[in-house]
Structures are given as C-alpha cells and as structure tokens.
Amino acid sequence: MKYFFVLIGVVIFIWYYDYKNPIPETEIENDSRIIFSRYGIKEIREKYGNIIDEASKKYGVNSNIVVAMIRLESGGDPNAIGSKGEIGLMQLMPGTARDMGVNNPFNPRDNIFGGTKYLRYLLDIHNGNLDKAIMSYNIGPNGRNVYQGYAYLRGIKNHYRNIQSGLVF
C-alpha cells in the first residue's frame, strides 16, 4: 500500500511539473529531434509551401500546423523513415498511408496530402478539437500513451508559435 501512494505522488508530481511548467522555447531548440532536422521551418515552407497550402485548403486544416508537423515529424526530409516504420515528410505509417490513398509515401505531394487528410479525419472524430487531433496523430486515434501525445502536442505548438510570430529558422 505504501508503494501505491509513492507511485501516486510521483505521477502527480510529473503531471504538475509537465503540465503546469511548459518547456521554454530556448530549451525546445536543444531537443534532439530539432538538432538533427534536415530543414528549418523557412526551408520547409519554401520547398513544400505550395503543396502544403493546396492540401490545407482542400482539407480545411491550418497550413502552419501542417508545416509544424512536418518540421517535428521528419525535419523536412521526404525520405525519412522512423523507428516504427513511419515514412516521409509527415511520417505516415504504411497502413495509414494506404487508408488515406497515398500511392507513394516518399513522394512529398502524396505524403503531405495523405498526412493532411489524416489530420482532417482526426479532427472529425474528435469533434474539431485540434489538441486531441494532434495528439492522436502521434499516438493513434485509440492511443493510450497520453504523456507521449502531450509531449508531441507541445512540440507542435512551439513550432506553430514560432511560425505565427515570424521566428522561422
């Protein structure tokens, strides 16, 4: 019983520390996913901006969210392959890519349209709640690892704030 209360205390501490004390943007810059990224936000926008805008318009998703997702997911590398088999710019799982009608997940246009369509699907099943949709993009629509999903959401929001404020690097 004693260990149960210790565990509850640790969980509450982690929750409080993580949720009530967001990571400062300067610390986000040191996140390994960003350090090893191939391209910054500016380069992603320059290279894939037309495709992103077209997909965003088609599926009714904010284009800056899509840019932030590409930055965090693959760092702008269309040939990126994740540790669990995720593919391309928006790191689509092979099954998700098939479900979204993506013929070639390494093709930037196909991948961006597939990832944006998937985000639209997640927005629809979460009744337009963008935070839940973004978390589900990372952990899956039935995902249980909420902590991982929340960390991913914070990364997307940090990139989104940088885009909105003009801090593109």
Number of C-alpha atoms within 10 A of each C-alpha: 6 6 8 9 10 11 12 11 12 12 12 12 12 13 13 11 12 14 14 9 9 10 15 9 13 8 8 16 12 11 11 9 16 18 13 11 15 16 19 19 23 16 16 20 22 9 14 17 17 12 17 26 18 15 23 22 13 13 15 13 19 14 20 22 22 23 29 25 28 28 28 23 26 25 26 26 21 21 15 19 17 14 7 8 12 20 25 28 31 31 30 27 18 15 11 16 23 14 11 19 15 21 12 16 27 21 15 21 20 21 25 30 24 25 28 27 21 20 23 20 18 22 20 13 13 15 11 13 12 18 17 19 25 24 24 24 24 21 18 15 16 7 13 11 13 14 15 13 22 20 17 21 21 18 23 25 17 19 23 22 17 17 18 11 9 10 12 15 10
